[in-house]
Amino acid sequence: MLDIESPVCVHVVALIAEQHDMGVCDAIGPVQVQRKPVLMTSPRLPKVAGIQPAISPPSQTPPSASGAAPADRAPGSERAPEERGTDSDRISDLASLHELTTAVVRTEALDSALRETLRAGASLLGARRGLIALDPAAPGAGLGAGGAVGPASERTIGLGLERADLGQIETVPRSSAAYTRVLDCGAAGDGEGAGAAARPCEDPAEGIACPDIATDEDLAPRHREVAARIGYAASYAVPLTTDNGTRLGAAVWLYDEPTEPTARQRRLLGSYLRHATEHAARLGELARTRGEMATLREELLPSSLPRVAGVTLAVRHRTGPRGGGDWYDALPLPERALGLAVGGVTGSGPAVVAAMGRLRASLRAYAVMEGEDPVAVLSDLELLLRLTEPARSATALFAYAEPAGRKILLAGAGHCPPLIVGPRRVEPVETALSAPLGMLACWEAPSAEVTLSEGETLLCYTDGLLHRTGDSMDRAFARLRTAAAGAPRAAHEDPELLVEHVLRTVLPGPLADDRDHPEDVVVLAARF
């Protein structure tokens, strides 16, 4: 027998005599211990000839929290089928939520985020159609996909519903329709369905279910009529509310047959909406900010181009997602002259837009006082910028044009040279090199004078047009010059067609998408 001192009973099993060249005891009898046993957290068994005896854990060893077996099931035995199904369902739910949440956070516009939310909710609930009605006070509720200001009314986005179907659903009384009851949550309705309108629905996991619209006498007759006409028999509506309590609107999913979402489906939808609603709220706030900046920027730029005898003007202005400081101007001057200006303030954001407005207004004042001397105009602008905003820099080009003689006197401060575009020549105006405004203690550079032939166009632009190409400045300028030289005959006679041709040729495809580029683009054409 093995001489083992231990406070516990030891049983040796599965010892094979042939492998150990030793005798085998039938059993080791229990050792009676007089003192208090010492609790052990894991078995400590002797190793014999490298063999680990197979024994079950002692009773004092606590089971694993993750793999705890039910009391009525022996350790090591197979799990019941329903337990395996529960774990499988949980894994499937987590995988579905991960996939759907990843899809919605990749959206970059409020409309696309809401449509993805509708699609994901329909997948989780087993529905086929649905709609989202934004609260009028929600961030971005009155803005379109591009940030344009729209009507200050509820915006409705549908899934599997035509515009006529949405119009019919909007005729249902607010006290009866599920999504309007969610929007009006907590307020007493009037007419039928008033009791249901006061049903609490602040938690996204809680909503308003109408399992059988055709037989629900609490709903308005108009509601049942519209449901029968469109072809849905049940609905489930939930609020779209962020963690800080901001109400974006309400979402409702429509079923073709009488039914109601299960507790599991409601739980999954609530988990998904907690992430999707936060993302949609951020996109809505971003859309509203961009819309306000676009409105401010448009107010700081000319609302229309002036009409001057002998000159035809055209302009295009494209803005990046954060709003830049590129600007343009065209103003009539004394003695039937015309002032043309393009420029840009370095940076982006609201502060840059405001600085751009101040710079443009100052240049207009200097142009009226001494526009026939472009060098003096830019010198005054340099001094003003250096004294009032020493931390900023800007580029500018100012041209004093006499349409009667087609004579142009111009000067630039760190700006790209304009192009002369005509049927017989396409060449840049050779302006003197100069640093941008605000970069020198005293700015002054000689002006350049050119005389255009009849039918030629002066094409001015900001450096954002060249930067967006992704090429070096030399290659980008060569690309611009080639595009202008390849313009069709009609474009040489119409500056509107010319600027469109230049933009389409220099910035094809993705380069023309303003959402992907922080650079502003201004192209101003004056045909004499």
C-alpha positions as CSV (number, residue, x, y, z in Angstrom):
1,M,0.0,0.0,0.0
2,L,1.0,3.6,-0.6
3,D,1.8,5.5,2.5
4,I,-0.3,8.7,2.0
5,E,-1.1,11.2,4.6
6,S,-4.2,13.1,3.7
7,P,-7.1,14.6,5.6
8,V,-9.5,13.3,2.9
9,C,-10.4,9.9,1.6
10,V,-8.6,8.8,-1.6
11,H,-9.9,6.2,-4.0
12,V,-7.6,5.0,-6.8
13,V,-9.3,3.7,-9.9
14,A,-8.2,2.6,-13.4
15,L,-4.7,1.6,-12.4
16,I,-3.5,-0.9,-14.9
17,A,-1.0,-3.4,-13.4
18,E,0.6,-4.2,-16.7
19,Q,1.7,-0.6,-17.1
20,H,3.2,-0.1,-13.7
21,D,5.0,-3.4,-12.8
22,M,3.5,-3.2,-9.3
23,G,0.7,-4.7,-7.4
24,V,-2.7,-3.2,-7.3
25,C,-4.7,-2.8,-4.2
26,D,-8.4,-3.4,-4.5
27,A,-9.1,-0.3,-2.5
28,I,-7.5,2.0,-0.1
29,G,-9.7,2.1,3.0
30,P,-11.0,5.3,4.3
31,V,-8.7,7.0,6.8
32,Q,-10.5,8.3,9.8
33,V,-9.4,11.8,10.7
34,Q,-9.9,13.1,14.2
35,R,-9.3,16.7,13.5
36,K,-11.5,19.1,11.4
37,P,-11.1,18.5,7.6
38,V,-9.4,21.1,5.5
39,L,-11.5,22.3,2.6
40,M,-9.8,21.9,-0.8
41,T,-10.7,23.9,-3.9
42,S,-9.3,21.3,-6.3
43,P,-8.3,17.6,-6.0
44,R,-4.6,16.9,-5.4
45,L,-4.1,13.3,-6.5
46,P,-0.8,11.4,-6.7
47,K,0.6,10.9,-10.2
48,V,1.6,7.3,-10.9
49,A,3.7,6.6,-13.9
50,G,2.4,9.7,-15.6
51,I,-1.2,8.6,-15.5
52,Q,-3.8,11.2,-14.4
53,P,-6.6,9.3,-12.6
54,A,-10.1,10.2,-13.9
55,I,-12.2,11.3,-10.9
56,S,-15.0,13.6,-10.5
57,P,-14.5,16.9,-8.6
58,P,-15.0,16.7,-4.9
59,S,-18.3,18.0,-3.5
60,Q,-16.6,21.1,-1.9
61,T,-15.4,22.4,-5.3
62,P,-17.8,25.1,-6.5
63,P,-19.1,24.6,-10.0
64,S,-18.2,27.0,-12.8
65,A,-20.6,29.9,-13.2
66,S,-20.7,29.6,-16.9
67,G,-21.0,25.9,-17.1
68,A,-23.1,25.2,-14.0
69,A,-25.3,22.1,-14.5
70,P,-28.8,21.8,-13.1
71,A,-29.2,20.0,-9.8
72,D,-31.1,17.2,-11.4
73,R,-28.4,16.5,-14.0
74,A,-25.3,14.6,-13.3
75,P,-22.0,16.4,-13.9
76,G,-20.5,15.6,-17.3
77,S,-23.8,14.4,-18.8
78,E,-25.3,15.9,-22.0
79,R,-27.5,19.0,-21.8
80,A,-31.2,18.8,-22.5
81,P,-32.2,19.8,-26.0
82,E,-34.1,22.8,-24.8
83,E,-31.0,24.1,-23.0
84,R,-28.9,23.7,-26.1
85,G,-31.6,25.6,-28.1
86,T,-31.6,28.5,-25.6
87,D,-27.8,29.0,-26.0
88,S,-28.2,28.7,-29.8
89,D,-31.0,31.3,-29.8
90,R,-28.8,33.7,-27.8
91,I,-25.9,33.3,-30.2
92,S,-28.2,33.8,-33.1
93,D,-29.7,37.0,-31.5
94,L,-26.3,38.5,-30.8
95,A,-25.1,37.8,-34.4
96,S,-28.3,39.3,-35.8
97,L,-28.0,42.5,-33.6
98,H,-24.3,42.8,-34.5
99,E,-25.0,42.6,-38.2
100,L,-28.0,45.0,-38.2
101,T,-26.2,47.5,-35.9
102,T,-23.1,47.5,-38.1
103,A,-25.3,48.2,-41.1
104,V,-27.0,51.2,-39.6
105,V,-23.9,52.9,-38.2
106,R,-22.3,52.8,-41.7
107,T,-25.0,55.1,-43.0
108,E,-24.0,58.8,-43.4
109,A,-27.3,60.5,-43.9
110,L,-30.5,60.7,-41.8
111,D,-32.8,59.4,-44.5
112,S,-30.6,56.3,-45.1
113,A,-30.3,55.7,-41.4
114,L,-34.1,55.8,-41.0
115,R,-34.7,53.5,-43.9
116,E,-32.1,51.0,-42.6
117,T,-33.8,51.2,-39.2
118,L,-37.2,50.3,-40.8
119,R,-35.6,47.4,-42.7
120,A,-33.9,46.0,-39.6
121,G,-37.0,46.3,-37.5
122,A,-39.1,44.5,-40.1
123,S,-36.5,41.7,-40.1
124,L,-36.5,41.4,-36.3
125,L,-40.3,41.5,-35.9
126,G,-41.1,39.4,-38.9
127,A,-43.1,42.2,-40.6
128,R,-43.0,43.2,-44.3
129,R,-43.9,47.0,-44.2
130,G,-43.6,49.9,-42.0
131,L,-43.1,53.7,-41.6
132,I,-41.3,56.2,-39.5
133,A,-42.8,59.6,-38.7
134,L,-40.3,62.2,-37.4
135,D,-41.3,64.6,-34.7
136,P,-41.4,68.2,-36.1
137,A,-39.0,69.3,-33.4
138,A,-36.6,66.4,-33.9
139,P,-33.0,67.3,-35.1
140,G,-33.0,67.3,-38.9
141,A,-36.7,66.7,-39.2
142,G,-37.2,69.6,-41.6
143,L,-34.1,68.9,-43.7
144,G,-33.6,66.8,-46.8
145,A,-30.7,64.4,-47.5
146,G,-28.5,67.2,-48.6
147,G,-29.3,69.5,-45.7
148,A,-31.7,71.7,-47.6
149,V,-34.4,73.3,-45.4
150,G,-37.8,71.7,-46.0
151,P,-41.3,72.2,-44.6
152,A,-41.6,72.3,-40.8
153,S,-44.0,69.4,-40.7
154,E,-43.8,65.7,-39.8
155,R,-41.7,63.8,-42.3
156,T,-42.9,60.3,-43.0
157,I,-40.6,57.6,-44.5
158,G,-42.1,54.3,-45.6
159,L,-40.9,50.8,-46.2
160,G,-42.9,48.8,-48.8
161,L,-45.5,51.6,-48.9
162,E,-46.3,53.9,-51.8
163,R,-46.7,57.6,-51.3
164,A,-50.5,57.2,-51.8
165,D,-50.5,54.5,-49.0
166,L,-48.7,56.9,-46.7
167,G,-51.2,59.6,-47.5
168,Q,-54.1,57.3,-46.6
169,I,-52.4,56.3,-43.3
170,E,-52.0,60.0,-42.5
171,T,-55.8,60.4,-42.7
172,V,-56.3,58.1,-39.7
173,P,-57.4,60.1,-36.6
174,R,-54.4,60.7,-34.3
175,S,-56.3,59.1,-31.4
176,S,-56.4,55.8,-33.3
177,A,-53.3,55.4,-35.4
178,A,-50.6,53.6,-33.5
179,Y,-47.6,55.8,-34.5
180,T,-49.5,59.1,-33.7
181,R,-50.5,57.7,-30.3
182,V,-46.8,57.1,-29.7
183,L,-46.0,60.7,-30.8
184,D,-48.7,62.0,-28.5
185,C,-47.8,59.7,-25.7
186,G,-49.1,60.9,-22.4
187,A,-51.7,63.3,-23.8
188,A,-55.4,62.4,-23.7
189,G,-56.9,62.0,-27.2
190,D,-60.3,62.9,-28.4
191,G,-62.9,60.6,-29.8
192,E,-62.3,56.9,-30.1
193,G,-59.0,55.4,-28.9
194,A,-58.5,58.1,-26.2
195,G,-57.8,55.5,-23.6
196,A,-55.1,53.8,-25.7
197,A,-53.6,57.2,-26.5
198,A,-52.6,57.6,-22.8
199,R,-50.8,54.3,-22.8
200,P,-47.2,54.8,-21.6
201,C,-44.5,54.3,-24.2
202,E,-41.4,56.1,-23.1
203,D,-39.3,52.9,-23.0
204,P,-38.3,51.8,-26.6
205,A,-39.0,48.2,-25.4
206,E,-42.6,49.2,-24.8
207,G,-44.9,50.1,-27.6
208,I,-48.5,50.0,-28.8
209,A,-49.6,46.7,-30.4
210,C,-52.8,46.3,-32.5
211,P,-52.9,42.5,-33.0
212,D,-56.2,42.5,-34.9
213,I,-57.2,45.8,-36.4
214,A,-60.3,44.5,-38.2
215,T,-61.9,43.3,-34.9
216,D,-60.7,46.0,-32.6
217,E,-63.7,48.1,-31.8
218,D,-61.6,50.6,-29.8
219,L,-60.1,51.9,-33.1
220,A,-61.6,54.5,-35.3
221,P,-63.7,53.2,-38.2
222,R,-61.4,55.2,-40.5
223,H,-58.4,53.2,-39.2
224,R,-60.0,49.9,-39.9
225,E,-61.1,51.1,-43.4
226,V,-57.6,52.3,-44.3
227,A,-56.0,49.0,-43.0
228,A,-58.4,46.9,-45.1
229,R,-57.8,49.1,-48.2
230,I,-54.0,48.9,-47.9
231,G,-54.0,45.3,-46.8
232,Y,-52.5,45.1,-43.3
233,A,-54.1,43.4,-40.4
234,A,-51.9,44.2,-37.4
235,S,-49.4,46.8,-36.3
236,Y,-46.7,47.4,-33.7
237,A,-45.5,50.9,-32.9
238,V,-42.6,52.1,-30.7
239,P,-41.1,55.5,-30.0
240,L,-37.6,56.5,-31.2
241,T,-36.1,58.2,-28.1
242,T,-32.5,58.8,-27.3
243,D,-30.9,58.1,-23.9
244,N,-31.1,61.8,-23.0
245,G,-34.9,61.9,-23.7
246,T,-34.8,63.5,-27.2
247,R,-37.8,62.2,-29.1
248,L,-37.0,61.7,-32.8
249,G,-40.4,60.3,-33.8
250,A,-42.2,57.0,-33.9
251,A,-41.8,53.8,-35.9
252,V,-44.6,51.4,-36.8
253,W,-44.4,48.0,-38.5
254,L,-47.4,46.5,-40.3
255,Y,-48.3,42.8,-40.5
256,D,-50.3,41.2,-43.3
257,E,-52.0,38.8,-40.9
258,P,-53.4,39.3,-37.3
259,T,-50.5,38.8,-35.0
260,E,-48.4,40.4,-32.2
261,P,-44.6,40.4,-31.7
262,T,-43.3,38.0,-29.1
263,A,-41.5,39.0,-25.9
264,R,-38.2,37.9,-27.6
265,Q,-38.9,40.0,-30.7
266,R,-39.7,43.1,-28.6
267,R,-36.5,42.6,-26.5
268,L,-34.4,42.4,-29.7
269,L,-36.1,45.4,-31.2
270,G,-35.5,47.5,-28.1
271,S,-31.8,46.5,-28.0
272,Y,-31.4,47.5,-31.6
273,L,-33.2,50.8,-31.4
274,R,-31.1,52.0,-28.5
275,H,-28.2,52.1,-30.9
276,A,-30.0,53.0,-34.1
277,T,-31.8,55.9,-32.5
278,E,-28.6,57.4,-31.1
279,H,-27.0,57.2,-34.5
280,A,-30.0,58.8,-36.3
281,A,-30.1,61.6,-33.7
282,R,-26.4,62.4,-34.4
283,L,-27.0,62.4,-38.1
284,G,-30.0,64.6,-37.7
285,E,-28.1,67.1,-35.6
286,L,-25.3,67.1,-38.2
287,A,-27.8,67.7,-41.0
288,R,-29.4,70.6,-39.1
289,T,-26.0,72.2,-38.5
290,R,-24.9,71.8,-42.1
291,G,-28.2,73.3,-43.2
292,E,-27.8,76.3,-41.0
293,M,-24.2,76.8,-42.2
294,A,-25.3,76.5,-45.8
295,T,-28.0,79.1,-45.3
296,L,-25.5,81.4,-43.6
297,R,-23.0,80.9,-46.4
298,E,-25.5,81.6,-49.1
299,E,-26.6,84.8,-47.3
300,L,-22.9,85.9,-47.3
301,L,-22.5,85.3,-51.0
302,P,-24.2,87.2,-53.9
303,S,-27.8,86.2,-54.3
304,S,-27.5,86.8,-58.0
305,L,-25.0,87.9,-60.6
306,P,-25.3,91.5,-61.9
307,R,-26.2,92.3,-65.5
308,V,-23.6,94.3,-67.2
309,A,-23.6,95.3,-70.9
310,G,-21.1,93.3,-73.0
311,V,-20.5,90.6,-70.4
312,T,-22.2,87.3,-69.6
313,L,-21.5,85.8,-66.2
314,A,-21.9,82.2,-64.8
315,V,-20.7,80.7,-61.5
316,R,-20.7,77.4,-59.6
317,H,-20.1,77.1,-55.9
318,R,-19.7,73.7,-54.2
319,T,-19.2,73.3,-50.5
320,G,-17.6,70.4,-48.6
321,P,-19.3,68.7,-45.6
322,R,-17.9,71.1,-42.9
323,G,-18.3,74.3,-44.8
324,G,-15.3,76.2,-46.2
325,G,-14.3,79.7,-46.8
326,D,-14.2,80.0,-50.6
327,W,-16.1,82.9,-52.0
328,Y,-16.8,84.9,-55.2
329,D,-18.1,88.3,-56.1
330,A,-19.1,90.3,-59.2
331,L,-20.1,93.9,-58.7
332,P,-20.8,96.9,-61.1
333,L,-18.3,99.7,-60.6
334,P,-18.4,103.4,-61.7
335,E,-17.9,104.2,-65.4
336,R,-19.6,101.0,-66.5
337,A,-16.7,98.9,-65.2
338,L,-17.1,95.4,-63.6
339,G,-15.2,94.0,-60.6
340,L,-14.6,90.2,-60.4
341,A,-13.2,88.5,-57.3
342,V,-12.6,85.0,-56.1
343,G,-10.8,83.9,-52.9
344,G,-10.8,81.6,-50.0
345,V,-10.0,81.7,-46.2
346,T,-7.9,78.9,-44.9
347,G,-9.8,76.3,-42.9
348,S,-13.4,75.2,-42.5
349,G,-16.2,75.6,-40.0
350,P,-18.5,78.4,-38.8
351,A,-15.7,80.7,-37.8
352,V,-14.1,80.4,-41.3
353,V,-17.5,81.1,-42.9
354,A,-17.9,84.2,-40.8
355,A,-14.3,85.4,-41.6
356,M,-15.1,84.8,-45.3
357,G,-18.2,87.1,-45.1
358,R,-16.1,89.9,-43.4
359,L,-13.4,89.6,-46.0
360,R,-15.8,89.7,-49.0
361,A,-17.6,92.7,-47.5
362,S,-14.3,94.6,-47.0
363,L,-13.1,93.8,-50.6
364,R,-16.4,95.2,-52.0
365,A,-15.8,98.5,-50.1
366,Y,-12.2,98.8,-51.3
367,A,-13.3,97.9,-54.9
368,V,-15.8,100.7,-55.0
369,M,-13.3,103.2,-53.7
370,E,-10.2,102.2,-55.8
371,G,-11.2,99.3,-58.0
372,E,-9.3,100.6,-61.0
373,D,-6.1,99.7,-59.1
374,P,-6.3,96.0,-58.1
375,V,-3.0,96.2,-56.3
376,A,-4.3,98.9,-54.0
377,V,-7.5,96.9,-53.3
378,L,-5.5,93.8,-52.2
379,S,-3.0,95.9,-50.3
380,D,-5.8,97.4,-48.2
381,L,-7.3,93.9,-47.7
382,E,-3.9,92.6,-46.5
383,L,-3.6,95.4,-44.0
384,L,-7.1,94.8,-42.7
385,L,-6.6,91.1,-42.3
386,R,-3.2,91.5,-40.6
387,L,-4.6,94.0,-38.0
388,T,-8.0,92.4,-37.3
389,E,-7.3,88.7,-37.7
390,P,-3.6,88.1,-37.5
391,A,-4.1,84.3,-37.1
392,R,-5.8,83.8,-40.4
393,S,-4.5,83.7,-44.0
394,A,-6.4,83.9,-47.2
395,T,-6.0,84.0,-51.0
396,A,-7.7,86.4,-53.3
397,L,-7.9,87.5,-56.9
398,F,-9.4,90.8,-58.0
399,A,-9.9,91.9,-61.6
400,Y,-11.0,95.3,-62.9
401,A,-12.7,94.8,-66.2
402,E,-13.8,97.4,-68.8
403,P,-16.3,95.5,-71.0
404,A,-16.4,98.1,-73.8
405,G,-12.7,97.6,-74.6
406,R,-12.5,94.0,-73.2
407,K,-9.5,95.2,-71.1
408,I,-8.8,93.5,-67.8
409,L,-6.4,94.6,-65.1
410,L,-6.0,92.0,-62.3
411,A,-3.8,91.1,-59.3
412,G,-3.6,88.0,-57.1
413,A,-2.5,87.2,-53.6
414,G,-1.4,83.5,-53.4
415,H,-4.2,82.7,-55.9
416,C,-4.3,80.4,-58.9
417,P,-4.0,82.3,-62.3
418,P,-7.2,82.6,-64.3
419,L,-7.6,81.1,-67.7
420,I,-8.4,82.8,-71.0
421,V,-10.7,80.4,-72.9
422,G,-11.5,81.0,-76.5
423,P,-11.9,79.2,-79.8
424,R,-8.3,80.1,-80.8
425,R,-6.4,80.0,-77.5
426,V,-6.6,78.5,-74.0
427,E,-3.8,80.0,-71.8
428,P,-3.3,81.3,-68.3
429,V,-2.9,84.9,-67.4
430,E,0.7,85.5,-66.3
431,T,0.2,87.1,-62.9
432,A,3.1,87.9,-60.5
433,L,3.8,85.4,-57.7
434,S,2.8,86.5,-54.3
435,A,2.2,85.0,-50.9
436,P,-1.4,84.8,-49.5
437,L,-2.9,87.6,-47.6
438,G,-1.8,87.7,-44.0
439,M,1.5,86.0,-44.7
440,L,3.7,89.1,-45.3
441,A,4.3,92.2,-43.2
442,C,3.5,94.3,-46.3
443,W,1.9,92.9,-49.4
444,E,2.4,94.3,-52.8
445,A,2.8,92.7,-56.3
446,P,2.5,94.2,-59.8
447,S,-0.8,93.8,-61.6
448,A,-1.2,92.2,-65.0
449,E,-3.1,93.6,-67.9
450,V,-4.8,91.6,-70.7
451,T,-7.0,92.3,-73.6
452,L,-9.5,89.6,-74.6
453,S,-10.7,89.0,-78.1
454,E,-14.4,89.0,-78.9
455,G,-16.0,85.9,-77.6
456,E,-13.3,84.9,-75.2
457,T,-14.0,84.0,-71.6
458,L,-12.1,84.8,-68.4
459,L,-12.3,81.6,-66.2
460,C,-11.5,82.3,-62.5
461,Y,-11.5,79.5,-59.9
462,T,-10.3,78.6,-56.4
463,D,-7.6,76.2,-55.5
464,G,-10.2,73.7,-54.2
465,L,-10.9,72.8,-57.8
466,L,-7.3,71.6,-58.2
467,H,-7.0,70.0,-54.7
468,R,-10.1,67.8,-55.2
469,T,-8.4,66.0,-58.1
470,G,-5.9,64.5,-55.7
471,D,-3.0,65.3,-58.1
472,S,-0.2,67.7,-57.7
473,M,-1.0,71.3,-58.5
474,D,0.9,71.2,-61.8
475,R,-0.9,68.0,-62.9
476,A,-4.2,69.3,-61.8
477,F,-3.7,72.6,-63.6
478,A,-2.8,70.7,-66.8
479,R,-6.0,68.7,-66.3
480,L,-8.0,71.9,-66.0
481,R,-6.4,73.4,-69.1
482,T,-7.1,70.3,-71.1
483,A,-10.7,70.3,-70.0
484,A,-11.1,73.9,-71.1
485,A,-9.4,73.3,-74.4
486,G,-11.7,70.3,-75.1
487,A,-14.9,72.3,-74.5
488,P,-17.5,72.0,-77.3
489,R,-18.3,75.0,-79.5
490,A,-21.5,75.7,-77.7
491,A,-19.6,76.0,-74.4
492,H,-17.4,78.7,-75.9
493,E,-20.5,80.8,-76.6
494,D,-22.3,80.1,-73.3
495,P,-20.4,80.5,-69.9
496,E,-23.0,78.3,-68.2
497,L,-22.2,75.4,-70.4
498,L,-18.5,76.1,-70.0
499,V,-18.4,75.9,-66.2
500,E,-20.5,72.8,-66.3
501,H,-18.2,71.2,-68.8
502,V,-15.1,72.1,-66.7
503,L,-16.5,70.7,-63.5
504,R,-17.8,67.5,-65.1
505,T,-14.4,66.9,-66.8
506,V,-12.0,67.9,-64.1
507,L,-14.1,66.3,-61.3
508,P,-15.7,63.2,-62.7
509,G,-17.6,60.6,-60.7
510,P,-16.8,60.5,-57.0
511,L,-14.6,63.6,-57.1
512,A,-17.8,65.6,-57.8
513,D,-19.5,64.4,-54.6
514,D,-19.3,67.3,-52.1
515,R,-19.9,64.9,-49.1
516,D,-16.5,63.2,-49.7
517,H,-14.3,66.3,-49.9
518,P,-13.5,69.1,-47.4
519,E,-12.5,71.5,-50.1
520,D,-14.8,74.2,-51.5
521,V,-14.9,74.8,-55.2
522,V,-15.7,78.1,-57.0
523,V,-15.7,78.5,-60.8
524,L,-16.6,82.0,-62.1
525,A,-16.7,82.6,-65.9
526,A,-17.1,86.0,-67.6
527,R,-17.5,86.0,-71.4
528,F,-16.9,89.3,-73.2
